[in-house]
């Protein structure tokens, strides 16, 4: 299951909101203000910080959000008071087919940061994020958005799992990475060039979206204009979750994409089927953590540039789940992995698998010996035979199929 653009929240316009959280400390020149270790959960960045005097709390880093957010569940547990945004209760914008959660604003200023070392303070939004937490299989208490990037130079070191903040006035890059011009939007954008299956080279403006777990996501308008997907092209339909609910994407493999001065060979790309909310930024698509994790990435909004240093995983092949199976990340592996969703027309559905089934073994491997991540990794085998042992209403059955290959 690709989350494919977890959520994009804009409060008008494509630039980071000027209100929001404020720097609450005086940084020392040329010395990192803070270095935060992070968990990388299903290709999403979660740091551990304090909210006021409470915590630690897991907070997602997502520069596709235009402000900071405390989840409704966390706000309730901490006793944070809030009121309707703008005197009413507008719905948040984002990807998906339904209505986004209602937006509220905290009554009082809150403080985010390390214990005894506050980083940011101000009023935040309060949103119900339970659907996204369920999809991620991990709770989080807040989202730290674009204002953090607007006020700091932010280094995301995926290999070391660390997020480092610098004072822009004292930051000077002296490494060997590619320094790339960047347009400061939500999320920030750079230029790329797609090599199409029929050999054309097509320019694309892509957002660097830390809230996406994909390699590339492209909008329907990009496909309509350039006809990247060709008739009879091998593809897989899959589902994703955004702030406004479910949506679908068509997953293909592209010959290559020129990105930030690097040639990305045979990347997986997702083409959104539903039109995104019109209030969202008007770029051609997004680059997510499944590609960015192959770099050390330094966002420098103050100089309108991003710096990318490839790490040892840069040349690894790209893989995707072509089974059509969406397993529940909250499943207890001791009992197996529950099938939460199943794409119509997928090879697994055609073989007889159904939502609600519980997979207890995969290709002879007991699920009780697997983590969710290792189970999900097994689902990414392309052009491979699968044999599942499944429990359905007390009955034990076997289901076999072979996955397609994305050439």
N, C-alpha and C positions, 0 to 999 in steps of 0.2 A: 504494500500500500504506500503510495506516494502522497505526502501531505500537500505538496505542490503549492507553495504560497500559503503558509499557515494563516496569516491575516494581514490585511493592510488597512490601517485606520488613518483617515485624513480628516482634518477639521477645517477644510477649506484651503485650496491652493496646493501646490506641490512642493512647498518648502517647509522645513521644520518650523513648528510654531514658536514664536518668540516668547509667549508666556510659558509657564511650566516650571520645572525644577531648576533651581539656581545653585551655582557653586557656593559651597559654604566653608571653604578653606583656602588658604593662600599657598599655592604650590611653590616649590623651590625650583629655580631654573635648572634645566638639564638633568633633573632627577625625576623619575617616575612619581606621579602623585599617588598612584595605587597600582598594585598588581593583584588581580583576583583570579584564583584558580577556577576552572569551570568544569562541569559535567557536560558531556556531549551525548544527549539523550535523543536517540532516533534522529540524529543530525540537527539538533537544536541546542543552543548554548544556554546553560543554566548556571548562574553564579549564586553564591550564598552571601547575603547581606542582611543588615539590620533594617527594619522599618520602625522608625521612632526608637523606642528602647526595647522593642520586641524582636525576637529572632534567635537564631538565624532563619531567614526565609529564602526559598528558592525563587529566583527572579530570572525570567527569560530576557535575553538580549535580542532586540528586534528593531533595526533601524527603519523598517517599513511602517512602524507606528509613529505618528506625529507628536506623541506626548507620552507621559508615563501613565501606567494603569496599575491599580490594585484590584485583584479579583474580588468579586462580590463575597465569596466565601471567606477570604482572608480579612476583608474589611469588617465583616460581621463578627468574626472570631476575635478581632482586636478592638471591637467597639468603636470603629471609626464612623463618625456621622457624615452623611452626604446629602446633597440635594440635587434635584433635576438640573441637568445642564441647560443654562440659558433660561431657567424658569419653566421649562417643559421637559419632556422625556424623549428626546430624539433617539433614533436608532443608529448605532455605529455602522459605518460603511465597510464593505469588504467583499471578498469573493464568496460565492454560494448562492443558492436559489431562494433562501428564506429571508426573513427580516433579521437584521443584526440585533444584538442585545441592546437594551436601553442604556443610555449613558447618564451617569451621575457624576457629580464632582464633590470631593471631600470638603466638608465645612471648614476644617482647619488645615494649615500647612503641615505636611509630614516630612520626615527626614529619612533619606536613604543613604546607606554607607556602611563602613566597618564599625565595629564596636569602638566608641571613643574617637572615631575619625569620620565624621559625616562628609559625604561627597556632594549630595544634592538635596535641596529642600524646596518645597512649594506645594501647591494644590495639585492633586492628580485626579484622573478619571477613575470611576469604579464601574467595572463591567462584569457580567456573568460570563466566565470563561470555561464553564464546566464541560461543554461539548468538546472544546479543544483539549482540555486536560484528559478527558476520556480517550480521545483519539491518540494522544501522546502516550497514554499509559503512565503518566507521572503528574502529580499535582505541582503547581507553581503558584506563588502568591502575588507576583507583580510582573509587569513587563516594563523594561527600561528601553525607551525609544530614542528618536532622533535628537532630542535636546542634549543628550549625553555626547553625541558625536559632534554636535554643533559647538560644544564648549570645550572639548578635549580632543587631542590627537589620540585615536583609539587603535591599539595594536591587538589583533586577534591572532594568537599563535596556536593553531590547531594541533600541531605536533606536540607541543608542551602543555596544551590545555590551559592556557593562561590568557587573561585579558588585561592589558596594561594601558594606563591612562597617563598622558603627558600634557604639560602646559604648552599650548601652541606657540607662545612667544619664545619659549626656550628650546623648541624641538628643531633638530637639524638632522636630516637623514644622510648617512654616509655609506650605506650598503650598496650591494650590486643588483638589487631588484629593479624591476621595471616601474618607473614613475609615470603614471598615466593621468592625463587630464580628466577631471571628473566634474560633472554638473551636479551641484548641490540641490537635490530634490528629495522626496520621500518615496522610495529609497533613492540614493544617489545613482546617477547613470553614467555609463561610458559607452563608447562605440565598439561594435563587433562586426564581423563579416561571416556570413553563413555560406558554406559550400553546399549547394542543394544536390539531391540525388541525381538530377539531370545535368549537373556540371556548371550551373550558374553561380555567380558570387553575388550575394545580396547583403547590403548594409543593414544593420539593426542597432537600435539604441536599446540597451538593456540595463535594468536596475540591479544593483548589487544588494540583494535582499537576504538579510540574516534571519528572516522569519520563514524562509523556504527551505525545505529539505531536498529540493530537486537539483539537477544539473542545470538544465535550461527549461524555462517555461515560456511559451510564446502565445500571444493574444490571437483571438480569431481574426482581427483586422490585419495582422501580419500575414496570416495564411491567405486571406481573401485577396490581398494586394499582390502577393508574390507567388502564390501557389507552390509553397515549399513541398507539401505532401503531394505525391503523385498517385494516379490511379494504380491499383494493384500493389501498392507499396505495403510491405509487411508492417503491421502495427498491432498494438494491443490497447484496448479500452480499459481504463482504470479509474477509480474514484479517488476523490480527495476531499479534505475538509477545510473550509475557510471560516471567517468570522460570521458569515451569514448562512453557514450550513454546507451541505454537500454540493459538489459539482463534479463533472467528469472531464477527463483529458484523454487524448490519443497519444500513445507513447510510441516513438520511433527511434531509430538510430540514424544520425546524420553522418555524412562522410567526414566533415571536420568543421570547426569554427575557429576563426582567428579572434583571439580574445586577449586584450591588454598586451599585445605583442607576442603572445604565445599561440602556438598552433595546437588546438585540442583535437585529438584524433578520435573519431568514431564515438562521439558523446551520445548519451541518451538524452532525448529532448521530449518534452511534453507540450502538446498543443491544446490549449483550453478550448472546450466546446461551447461553454456558455459565455455570454458577454459579461465582462466584469462591470461593477458599478461605475456609472459615468463620472462620478466624482474622483475616482482613482486616477493616478498619474497616467499620462498618455504615451508611455514608452511602448516599444515593440514586444518586450518580454522581460524576463527576470533571470538572474543567475543566482542559484541557491547554494546552500552549504555543501551539497554533494560535489560541487566543483571547487568552491572556495576553500574547502578543507585541504586541498592539495597545495595550498600556499600559506605563507605567513602574510597576513593582510594588514596594512596600516592605512586607516582612514584619516585623512587630513583635510577636513572641511575648510579650515581657515585658508588653505592654499589651493583649494579646489583640485585636489589630487588624491589618488589612491596609489599605494605602493604594493606590489605583489612580488614575493620571493618564493619560487617553487620549493617545495619540500620533497623528501624522498618518495612520496606517494604520487607525485605528479603524473608519471607515466603508467600508472595502474589502469587496467581495462575498466570500462564502465559497465555495470550490470544493473538489471532491473527485474522486478517480479513480473513474470509473464504468465503466471498460473491463473490470475484473476482472483486469488484468495486474499481476503482481508481478514487476518487473524486478530483476535482481541489481545492487545498488549497487557491487559490486566489478568489474563488467564493464569491459573496456577499450573506450572509445567508438570507437577506431580500427577495431575489428572489429565493433562493434555492441553492443547490449544484450541479454543473455541473459534469457530468460523463466524465472524461478526458480519461480514459482507461477502458477496460473490458477484462478480461482473457477469451480466447476461452475455451469452455467446462465448465466454471463456472456455478454455479446454477443461478446466476443473468442473465447471457447471455442466458442460456437455457430457462429462463422464459420470455425472450423477451426484456430485457433492452439493450440499445444500446449506444455506445459512442456519446456524444453530447446531450443526454437526460439531463433534469434538474429535480432533485429530490426535490419536494417541501414539502413532508411530509414523515415521516418514522414511521411506527407502530402507527399512530394516532398523532404523535408529529409534529407540524409545524416546518420546518427547520428555519423559521424566528426567532424561540425562541432558536436556538442552536448556539454554536460556532462550528468552524470546528473540534476542538478537541473533543467536546462532541458528534458531529455527527459521527466522526471516531470511537469513543469508542463504540457507538451503533452497528457499523458494526462488532465488535469482538465477538458478541454473537454466540456461537457454538451450533449446533443442535437446532436452534430456528426458529420459523416462522417469516417471514418478509412480510410486506405489504407496498409497496411504492406508493405514488401518484407522477406521473411524468408528466412533460410538454414536448411535442415533436412537434416542428413546429406549435405551437398554439393549438394543440390538447392535451387534458388531459386524461391520461389513468392510470389504476391501474395495478401493477405488483406484484405478490405474489410468494414466494418460501420459502424453508426451507434450512438453511445452514447445511453442514455436520459437524460432530463432529470429532475432532482429539483425538482418545482415548489415 
